Each structure stands twice: as structure tokens, then as C-alpha cells.
Amino acid sequence: MGQRLTQIATRTGDDGSTGLGDNRRVPKDHLRVQALGDVDELNSHVGLLLCEPMAGEVRGLLVEVQHHLFDLGGELSIPGFELLKDAALLRLDTALQTFNAALPRLEEFILPAGSRAASQAHVCRTVARRAERTVVALGLAEPLRDAPRRYLNRLSDLLFVLARTLNRMDGGDDVYWKSERMARAGDAA
């Protein structure tokens, strides 16, 4: 990977540009920089989620996710570089299968609510979706491997499942959306 930071306040970005890992400078509103920012924000929200009490298996998984997100950010910062490994996606698939198998089938939409940990997992999920959209836009504008997009897509699914899991670990349940249309349909039956 590129050089490690030796100082933080370089003032080189005062002109509205930033450096990529390949030493190229781009405007700070460049799609690649937006994708990097979204992934960084997601990683920060996962860090905030890790401040909450949770089972060790969930905590360990989220710590792994943070490292994978850092790899993903590194890959995005160096055009043409591969840092996110296939094993990271496989880990998400395995975790999704494991945690989802322990949950009851969804009968209705749920609200992003419940315990604080579950609610923060939902925030992480929505930020992951935004990061995914930005990565999709970047991939349409310039060559990009499929791995970053696939990882973010699968991670948002996992965060949804983890939100449901965290609600149950806290002794709660899903918070269901109360659809007026569906309530009327239930009354008519």
C-alpha cells in the first residue's frame, strides 16, 4: 500500500483536492473520494455500534467487518489495486446464514428500532446502502472490481439480520410497521 501518514495537517487539501493512494490528486467531490468517505463513515458507525453490549460472536464479527472495511477503503483509494479478499465476502455469507437461521421468518416490514444496539445496526445498514450506491456510481464511471459492491450489498443484509439478532439478545423483538392498509385488510377478513 501507499505511504503511511506522518502528519495530518498537510494543507495540501486547502485547494479542494485530495491525494489518492497512487499519488494522483482529484477534487474532493470525485466519486472515488465520495465512496471512500461513505465507507469511512460506515466504519465509524460500526465502531459506535461496538460501544454497545453484545454477544462475543457478534462483537468479533463486527471487528472483522471493520478491518474488511478498512481494506475496502484502501482498495478504493488506489485505482486498480485489489485489497479486499474473497474470504471477506465468504465470511459475510457464512455469518448471514448462521444468524438468519436463528430468527423467525418476517411476516411484515420492521422499523429501524428496538434496542440502542439494534437501532445503531440499522444506521450502519443504511450507511452501507449509501456506500453501495456510491460504489455503483463509481463503477459506472471508471473500471472497478465487483468485490467492493458485492461486499457492501451483503454487509447491509447482514446488518439488517444483526439488528434483529441484537433486539432478541436484549430481550426484545422486532418493531413492526403498522400499515393502515394492511390493518384495514385484516379487519375486512
Disulfide bonds with the S-S distance in Angstrom:
none
